[in-house]
Amino acid sequence: MRSTVTKGATDPAAEAAADAYAAALLVAPAHYARLESIGLSTGEVAEELGVTVEMLRAFVEHHLVRVRGAAYTRPRLGGHQYGHLARWAS
């Protein structure tokens, strides 16, 4: 019988979920929005935020929604679900 710890260490879905959770904790949406708005590269943004490029990509993939010239963080529990909004030039 496998333990859940061993399975989680080799399960790609579990690794992706862990990365998404860590990205939500490590990346401040407002700070990310400021850095993105001044046109920094992905590597430069990651360096400024103190995370890896892979962690930044996990944040963008799992926690941002882009709609009509605006980037929203994905909803969280409770009120003010879309508390962070950044607009970029079209």
C-alpha positions as a Markdown table, in Angstrom:
| # | Residue | x | y | z |
|---|---|---|---|---|
| 1 | Met | 0.0 | 0.0 | 0.0 |
| 2 | Arg | 1.3 | 3.4 | -1.0 |
| 3 | Ser | 1.5 | 6.3 | 1.5 |
| 4 | Thr | 0.1 | 9.6 | 0.4 |
| 5 | Val | 3.4 | 11.3 | 1.0 |
| 6 | Thr | 5.2 | 9.1 | -1.5 |
| 7 | Lys | 2.4 | 9.5 | -4.0 |
| 8 | Gly | 2.3 | 13.3 | -3.6 |
| 9 | Ala | 6.1 | 13.5 | -4.3 |
| 10 | Thr | 5.7 | 11.9 | -7.7 |
| 11 | Asp | 2.2 | 13.0 | -8.7 |
| 12 | Pro | 2.3 | 15.9 | -11.3 |
| 13 | Ala | -1.2 | 17.1 | -10.3 |
| 14 | Ala | -0.2 | 17.3 | -6.7 |
| 15 | Glu | 3.0 | 19.2 | -7.6 |
| 16 | Ala | 1.1 | 21.7 | -9.8 |
| 17 | Ala | -1.4 | 22.2 | -6.9 |
| 18 | Ala | 1.4 | 22.8 | -4.5 |
| 19 | Asp | 3.1 | 25.3 | -6.9 |
| 20 | Ala | -0.2 | 27.2 | -7.4 |
| 21 | Tyr | -0.7 | 27.4 | -3.6 |
| 22 | Ala | 2.9 | 28.5 | -3.0 |
| 23 | Ala | 2.6 | 31.2 | -5.8 |
| 24 | Ala | -0.6 | 32.6 | -4.1 |
| 25 | Leu | 1.3 | 33.0 | -0.9 |
| 26 | Leu | 4.6 | 34.4 | -2.3 |
| 27 | Val | 3.4 | 36.8 | -5.1 |
| 28 | Ala | 1.7 | 40.0 | -4.0 |
| 29 | Pro | -0.8 | 40.8 | -6.8 |
| 30 | Ala | -0.5 | 44.5 | -6.5 |
| 31 | His | 3.3 | 44.4 | -6.7 |
| 32 | Tyr | 3.1 | 42.0 | -9.7 |
| 33 | Ala | 0.7 | 44.4 | -11.4 |
| 34 | Arg | 3.1 | 47.4 | -10.9 |
| 35 | Leu | 6.0 | 45.4 | -12.3 |
| 36 | Glu | 4.1 | 44.1 | -15.3 |
| 37 | Ser | 2.8 | 47.6 | -16.1 |
| 38 | Ile | 6.3 | 49.0 | -16.5 |
| 39 | Gly | 7.2 | 46.4 | -19.1 |
| 40 | Leu | 9.7 | 44.2 | -17.2 |
| 41 | Ser | 10.5 | 40.8 | -18.6 |
| 42 | Thr | 9.3 | 37.6 | -16.9 |
| 43 | Gly | 12.8 | 37.1 | -15.5 |
| 44 | Glu | 13.1 | 40.6 | -14.2 |
| 45 | Val | 9.6 | 40.5 | -12.6 |
| 46 | Ala | 10.5 | 37.2 | -10.9 |
| 47 | Glu | 13.8 | 38.6 | -9.6 |
| 48 | Glu | 12.0 | 41.7 | -8.2 |
| 49 | Leu | 9.4 | 39.5 | -6.4 |
| 50 | Gly | 12.1 | 37.1 | -5.1 |
| 51 | Val | 10.6 | 34.0 | -6.7 |
| 52 | Thr | 11.7 | 31.7 | -9.5 |
| 53 | Val | 10.4 | 32.1 | -13.0 |
| 54 | Glu | 8.6 | 28.8 | -12.6 |
| 55 | Met | 6.8 | 30.1 | -9.5 |
| 56 | Leu | 5.9 | 33.3 | -11.4 |
| 57 | Arg | 4.5 | 31.3 | -14.2 |
| 58 | Ala | 2.4 | 29.2 | -11.8 |
| 59 | Phe | 1.0 | 32.5 | -10.4 |
| 60 | Val | 0.1 | 33.8 | -13.8 |
| 61 | Glu | -1.4 | 30.5 | -14.9 |
| 62 | His | -3.4 | 29.8 | -11.8 |
| 63 | His | -4.2 | 33.2 | -10.3 |
| 64 | Leu | -4.7 | 35.7 | -13.1 |
| 65 | Val | -7.6 | 36.2 | -15.5 |
| 66 | Arg | -7.2 | 38.6 | -18.4 |
| 67 | Val | -10.4 | 40.1 | -19.8 |
| 68 | Arg | -10.6 | 43.1 | -22.2 |
| 69 | Gly | -7.5 | 44.9 | -21.2 |
| 70 | Ala | -7.6 | 44.1 | -17.5 |
| 71 | Ala | -5.9 | 41.4 | -15.4 |
| 72 | Tyr | -7.8 | 40.1 | -12.4 |
| 73 | Thr | -6.6 | 37.8 | -9.7 |
| 74 | Arg | -8.8 | 34.8 | -9.4 |
| 75 | Pro | -11.5 | 34.9 | -6.8 |
| 76 | Arg | -10.7 | 33.9 | -3.3 |
| 77 | Leu | -13.0 | 33.1 | -0.4 |
| 78 | Gly | -15.2 | 35.8 | 0.9 |
| 79 | Gly | -15.9 | 39.3 | -0.2 |
| 80 | His | -13.8 | 41.5 | -2.5 |
| 81 | Gln | -13.1 | 38.5 | -4.7 |
| 82 | Tyr | -11.6 | 40.5 | -7.4 |
| 83 | Gly | -9.6 | 42.8 | -5.1 |
| 84 | His | -6.7 | 43.4 | -7.5 |
| 85 | Leu | -7.2 | 44.8 | -10.9 |
| 86 | Ala | -4.5 | 46.0 | -13.2 |
| 87 | Arg | -5.1 | 47.6 | -16.6 |
| 88 | Trp | -2.6 | 47.6 | -19.3 |
| 89 | Ala | -2.4 | 49.6 | -22.6 |
| 90 | Ser | -4.3 | 48.0 | -25.5 |
